[in-house]
Amino acid sequence: MSTTRKEKKSLHLAQGLRRLSRRLASMIDYDRILEQFCSGLEGLLHTRRILILKTSATGKKFSVIHACRFTEPVAPESTLLDLPALHALYRANKTIFFKSESVSVGSFEGFDRIDFHPDLVLKLTRRNRCVGFVLLEQLNPDRNLAHLQKAFNELGERTGTALRHARLLQLYQRSAREKELLLELGRKISSILHLDELLESIIDELSKVVQYDKAAIFLLSDRNRKISRLARRGPSPLFDESEFIKKGEGLAGWVLKVQRPVIVRDVHKDPRYFPLYLDSKSEMDVPIIHKKKILGVFNLESNTRNAFSRRDLHLVQVLASHAAVAIENARLYEEFTEKREIEKELRTAKRFQKALLPRSMPRVPGYDFAAINIPSRTIGGDLFDFISFSDGRIGVAIGDVSGKGTPGAILMATLFSMYRGLVRMGMPIDHMMFDLNNQIKKRISSSSFITFFYGELFPHTGEFIYCNAGHCAPSLLHLNGQVEKLEMGGTVLGFIENTGYEIGKTQIHQGDLLVLYTDGLTETMDYSEEIYGEERLDALLKQNINEKPSRLLRLLFKSIQMYSQMKKPQDDFTTVIVKRLIQ
């Protein structure tokens, strides 16, 4: 090949590496960066296989984050590798290393089983600090690339920086999804009071948190250490594990005894493991503890080694704390329902709860008020309220506590007393909601929370100021057909301490209709489990905007009954309507 042709080819390769660098620097998706990086190098350098490693904080350990063109599995990211051949490269002031150099890059202990012998190593850097390595096998290992040092330096820096930023974004997004998922899971399981149903729900929700091949929840009896309840997913074990757990044998039995979680990356190397399955290779067990009392254990097994990470353990522990409260509540409820006096106590509770709700609607010239509250059980966890102030303002409140029946009613009564006391102090609405949230947080369990909406109407002007604490956004239907959702506020009560809230402001004009409701309305399901939804609600309101609020409530409840084909609501049903009359 002529010198001119070699120079052109070298220039073309350098330009290609720089284009790849710029393209990667503009990306924010972690997996996409890895994919584009490997495909780019394959096209430019004609590589056979590529292995991308990240370094530990000390630079002495490495883990695989991506393997390209390998036919056999490589060590998972959770496995830390000790690769002495890379230690010298980590400290070196160069970015690219070749097989012919004094520091050998052609042999890496631990990769012999996959027959991987790289002939080129690219250091990934961020702000001139090594964050990883790229190990490459080339189709033409004798190809001279030393003159491309500058282009490789740029590629290593831009790729390392792009991966770092994308990884941080990925972790942030995953953390946000996990928090949202755990909040939803906590809300879901906290509303189930039947123990067997609760365990089945928990083990199903567990699969959304961490992947497994077999899982079980073992609950201990209150009277002895025997397994009283069991929920399982996956194949049946070879033996009945109940007796082994009772004796403290096996990993689950050990966790119940010491009340500490455990991750075993290779069960065949752990003497505590008892083989209940032939194909299990790794296991994680997490105790379920409520107020220092061991209730049971989560048992998860996988058919692959190193299947469970510390992050998986953290997520399951958070779920276990939610589950512990829900299980204890379910047990208490189960015991409570066995007593003969339950019906009498429920009737008493119903009278007490009814006494908390307004006995009559506010009488304000130019306005019409109506409200309805129908618990799905004898007593419920929904709240609505009106407050008439001396200056003419009208306070309007609606809330929904997590859980139904007795637990929900107790929370509702707690909310009512606290919110009434704070409102009478005359503080701004956002300050009131801030204090209410902190008081609720101190008095309820970590698995409970409350959605709450409070607003104040100024009848003469129609101005309405409000704060929404994670509640279903009320619909303000204007006479021109537009629907305004009142969403301004903050998160649910009792979930995060010292969180801030915002005030929303709107205007209720003559002929406008304000409808506040709990999720028992919009989440009513038909026989196919499709929810009623906000769109059907808004459509019904538009069709009947000229109706009186009391008449509109009847139409709404009838619509729900027809949709669900049930006479009683599936969940607590509470709705408040405020209409400004045309004068």
N, C-alpha and C positions, 0 to 999 in steps of 0.2 A: 504494500500500500504506500503511495507517495506521501511525502511530508505534508503537502498541502491538503491532501485528503484526510490524513490523520488529524491535522489541526482543525479542519472543519468538523470532523466527527467529535473531537474533544470539545470544541466550542458548542456544538449542538447538545452534547451531554451536559455541559455546565449550565447552559440555558434551561435545559429540561429540569435539572435539579433545583434551579432557582424558581422556576415556575411552580414546581411542586411545593417548594417552601412557602411561596406566597399563597398558594391555594389552601394549604393546610392552616396557615395563620388566620385565614378568614372564616374557618369553621368553628362551630361551637358544640357539635355532637361528638361525644367521645368515641363511640363505636365507628362512626363515619370517618373520623380522622384516622383511626387505625386501619380501616379498610382502604381508604384512599392512599395512605402512606405505603402500604404493602403493594397495592396494584401499581402505584407510580414507580416504585423501585423495581418491580418485576419487569415493567416496560422499558425502563432506562438501563438497568444493570443486568437484565436477563437472569434473575436469581432463581434458584431451585426452591429453597425453603427459607423462611424468615422467622426468627424468634425475637419477641420484644420483651424486655425485662424492666422492672422498676427497682430502684434501690431502696433499702431501708434508710431510716434517719441517720444511722451511723455509717452507711456505705459498706457494711460488712456482710449483709445478707441481700438476697435478690429473690424476686418472685416473678413468675410468668404472667404477663397481662394479655399477650396475644401470640398465637402460633399460626403460621400461614403455610399451607401445603403439606402439613403433617398428616400421615395416614393413621398414626396411633396417638392416643391422648398423651399430652404433656402434663407436668405437675400443675394442679390448679393454683389460682392466685393466692389462696389462703396458705399455701406451702412455702415456707422460707427456705431458700437454697443457699448453701455455702459453696461459692465458686471461687477458689483462690486465684484462678487465672485472671479474674476480673479485678482483683484488689489493686494490682499495679496499674491497670488501665484507669481505675477510678481516680487514682492520685495523679496520673499523668496530665500534662498540659496540652495534650493533643485531643482531637475529636475523632479521628479515624485511624484504625490500626489494621495492618495487613498481615497475612499469614507469614510473609517472608521476614517480618521484623523480629527483633531479639526477644520481645515478649510474645510467647506463643499464644495464638488465638485459635489454634486448630484442634485443641483437645480440652474438653470440659468434663470433668468427673461428674457423673450423675446423668449424663445424656447418652451414655454408651448404649443403653437399652433401646434408644430410638435411633441409634446410628447417626448422630448429628455432629458434624465436625466443621464448624464455620471457618471460612477463610478470610472474612472481613468483619470488623466490628465497628459500629458507629456509636459514638457516645451522644446521648441526649442530654442537653443542658438547659438550664433556666437561670438567667443572670450569671452565666459562667460557672454554675454549680451543677455537678452531675446529678441527674435525676433518673437515669436509666441507660440501657444499652440496647442496640439492635444488632443481632447476630445473623449473618447472611451466609448462605451457600450459593456460589455462583456456578452457572453452567460452564463458564470459562474462568477458572480461578487464577490463571496466569495473566489475566488482563491487568494492565498498569493503570491505576487510578490515582496515583500519588499527586499528580498535577492538579487534581480537583479538590485539594485540601480546603480552599476557601469556600467553595460551593457546599462541601460537606459540613463545614463549620456552621454556615448559615442554616442548612437543613436541620442539623442537630439542635441548634438553639431555637429555631422557630417551631419545630415539631415538639420539643420538650416543653416549651412555653404553652403551645396550643393544647397539648394533652393535659397539662396542669390546670389550665383555666377550664377546659371542658370537664375535667374530673371534678373540680370544685362545684361547677354548675350541676353536674350529674348527681353529686352527693347532696347538694342543697335540694334539688327537685325530688330526689328519692326520699330525703328526710321529710319534706313537706307532704309527699304522698303517704308516707308511713304514719305521720301524725294524724292526717285526715282519716286514714284507714282505721287507726286505733281508736280515734274518736267515734267513728261510725260503729265499729265493733263494740266498743264499750256501751254506746247508746242502745245497740240492738240487744245485747245479752242482758243488759240491766232491766229490760222490760219483760223478761221471761221469768216467771215465778215457779214453773213446774220443773223440778230437778232433772228428770229424764230428758225432757225437751231441751232444757238449758244445756246439758252436757252434749247432746247431739248438735246443737247449734254452735257451741264453743268449738268442738272438734272440726266442724265444717269451716268455721271462720279461721281456724288455725292454718288451714291450707292457703289462705290469702296472705298470711304473714311469712311463712317459711315453707319451702318445698320438702316433702318427705315421701317415702314409699310405704311406711307403716306408721300408724300413730295410735295412741291410746291415752285415755284419761282414767286414772284409778282414783277413786274416792274412798277414804277410810271411814269406817263407822265411828260414830261418836262414843260408843260404849267400849270398843276394843279396836285392835289394829287390823282387823279383817277388812278386806275390800268389800264395801257395801254397794257401790255403784261402779259401772264400767261402760265406757263408750269407746268404740274402736273403728278405725278405718284401715283397709288393707286386708291381706290374707290372715287366716286364723293361725295362731302359733302352734308349734309342735306339742307343747305342754300347757297345762293350766298354770299361768304365772301367778295366780292369786296366792298359792301356798308359798312360793319362793319369795314373794314380796313380803308376806307376813313374817317370814323368818329373817328378813333383811338381806336376802340373797339377790344377786343380779344387780345391775346398775340402778334400776328403779328402786329396788329395796334399799340400796346403799343411800340414795338421795333421800328417801323417806326417813332413814335413820339419822343422818347427819344434817338434814334440812339445808343442803347446799346444792346448787345446780352443777352439772357436769357435762362436758363435751368430750367424747372419745372419738378421735379421728380414725383409728383403726381398732375395732373391737377385739380382734383376734390377738392383739398385743396387750390387752388389759385383763388382768386376772379376775376382776370383779364381774366381767361379762358372763352371762349364762346364755348359751345359744338356743333361743326360742325359734329362730328362723335360720335357714341354711344359707340365705343369700345376703344377710345384713353385713355391712362392712363398717358403718359408722353410726353413732348414736348420740342423742342429746336428751337429757332428763332435767326437768325444771320443777321444783316443789311448788305447790299451791299453798300459800300461807296467808292466814287472816288473823291479825292481832296476835302474832307469835304462835298461833296454833296451826299445826300442820293438817291440812284438809285432804291432800292427795298429791298426785304428781302427773305432769305431762311427760309422756314417753314418745320420742320420735326416732325412727330408724330409717336409714338410707342404704340402698344397694351399692353406693359408691363411697370410696374413702374420702375423707376430708370434706364431707358434704355440708357441714354446719360451721358457721363462723361465729365470732364473738358478737357481731351485729345481730345475727339470727337469735343468739342467746338473749341479747338485750330486748329484742322485740317480743320474744315469747315470755320473758319475765314481766314486761309491761302488761301483756295480755293476761298473764297468770294473776297479776294483782287485780285487774278488772274482774276476772273470773272468780277470784276468791270471794270478793264482796257479793257478786251475783249468786254464787253457790251458797254462801252463808244466808243471804236473804231468801233464796229459794228453800233452803232447809227450814228456816224459821217459818216461812209461809206454809210449808208442808205440815209442820207440827201444829201450826195455828189452826189450819183447816180441819184437823182431826178432832178438835175439841167441840163439844156440843154447843157451847155458848157462842160459836162464831156468828151465827145469823143474828143473834140479839146484839152483839157488839157491832156488827156491820150496820144494822139499822140505826143504832145510836150514832155511829160515825156519820151516817148519811144525814141525820138531822143536824148534827154539828156542822157538817160541811155546807149544808143548805143555808144555815144561819149566817155563814160568812158571805154568801153571795147577796147582791142587792135584792131587796124585796119589791122595789118599784123602779120605774125608769125616771130619769131626770125630766123635769118639765121646764123647757126653755122656749120662749117665744121664737117662732121661726125655725124650730128644729123638731125632729121626731126621732126618738130613740127606741130600739128594740134589742133584745138579747135572748139567747137560749143556751142552756147547758144540760147536756144529756150524757151522763157517764156510761161507758160501755159495760161497767159492772155496777154493783150496788153503790160504790163510791168511786170517785175518779181523781185524776190529777190535773184537771184543767181549772183555770181561774179567770173570772172576769169581774170588773168592778167599775163603779162610777164614784167620783168625789165632787161634791159641789162646794166651791170656795166662796168666801164672803165677797170677793170682788167680782163675782159673776163667772169666773172660769169654771170649766167642767173638765175634771180629770177622767181619762178613759184608760183602762188597763186590761190586758189579757195575757195569760201565761200558760205554759204547758211544762209540767215536770216530767223527768224521765221515770218510767214505770207506771203501772196501773194499780188499781185497787188500793189496799191499805197503805203500802209504802208511798204511792203517789199522793194519796190524800194527806198523809203526814207532812210530806214535803210542801204540798200546796198550802197547808195551814201555816207552816213555818214562813213561807214566802209572804203570805198575806199579812201576818203580824209585822214582819220586818219592813215591808214596803210601805205600809200605812204609816208606821212610825216615822220613817224618813221623809215621806211626802209632807207630813204635817210640820216638819221643821223648816219648810219654805226654801230649801236650797235649790239651785239650778238643777234641771233634769239630768244633765250629764254627770254632775257631782253626786246626785242621789243614786244614779245607776252604778257609779264607781264604788260608793260605800256599800250598796246592796250586794254587789258582786263579792266584795271582800267578806262581808258577814256570812253570806251563803257558803262561800268557800270554806270557812272555818267550821261550819256546822254540818256539812254533809260529807259522805264518803267520796273517794276519788272517782268512783264509777258513776256518780250521779251528777246531774246538771239540770238547769232550768232555762227554757226559752221564755223571754218576757218582753212585752211591748207596753210602753206607757207614753201617753200624749196628753196635752192640755189644749182645750178648745177655747178660743176667745169669741163668744157668740156674736158680739156686735160687729166685728170685722171679718169673721170667718177664718181668721188665722189659726193654724194648727201647728204646734211645735211638739216634737216627739223624739224618742230614743228607742231604737230597736236592738234588743240584746239577743241576737240569733234567732228571733221568732219568724214564723211565716210572714212575709211582707204583706201588710194589709193593702187592699186595693181601693184606691180613690178613683171612682168612676165619675168623670166630668160629663156634663150635660151634652157636650159635643161628641161624646162617644170615646174619647181618649181615656186610657186607664193608666193611672200613676201608681207605681209601687213604692211604698214607704219603707225603704231599706236602711236608711242612715242610722248608725248606732255603733255596734261593736259585737263582740263574741258572746256566747251563751254565759249565763251566770253560774258561778261555782266551778269553773274549769281552770281558769288562769287568774292568779291573784294579781292585783294592782294593774290590771289592764285598763286602757283608756276607752272612753266612749264619746261619741259626737252627737250633737243635736241636729235634727232635721227640721226644716220648716216648709210648710205648704199652705195653700189657700183653698178653703172649701167654699165654692160659689153657690149661689142659689140654684137648686135643682141637682146639685152634686150628691153623690152617695159614697160614704166611707164604710167599708166592710172589713172587720177584723175577725180572724178565725184561727183555730188550731189545726194541726196537720191531720186530725181525725176527719176533717172534711175533704181535703184535697187528696189524701192518701187512701181513701176508701177504694177497695178493689172490687172488680166484677168477677164472674166465675173464671175468667181467663187470667186473673191476677193483674189486669191492667188498671192503673190507678185513675181516679176521677180527674185529677189534675187541675191546674190553674186555668187552662184554656177553656174548659167546660164551665168553670165557675164564672169567669169573666163574660163568657157568651150568655149565660143565664142572667147575669146582672144587666147586661146591655139590653136584653129583650124585655126586662121588667123594671127598668130604671124609674118609671113613673108610679110603680106600686108603693103602697105604704110599707114601711120596714117590717111590721108584724106580719103582713101578708107575704112579703118577700121571704121571710124566714120560713114560713110554712111551705112555700114553693121550693125553697132550697132543700129542706129536709126531705120533702117528698121526692125530689130529684135524686138525692142520695140513696133513699130506700129503693127506688126503681132501678138505679144503677147497680147496687150490690145485691138486689133481690133478698134483702134481709130487713126485718122489721126493726131490730135493734142495731145501733151503729157498731162497726167493728172496733173502733177506738173511741175515746172520749170525744164528744162532738160539742164544740162551743163556738158560737158566732155572735158578734155584736155589730149592729148596723146603726149608723148615724146619718140622717138625711137632713140637708138644709132645704127648707121649703121655698117655693117660688112665691114671692110676695109683690 
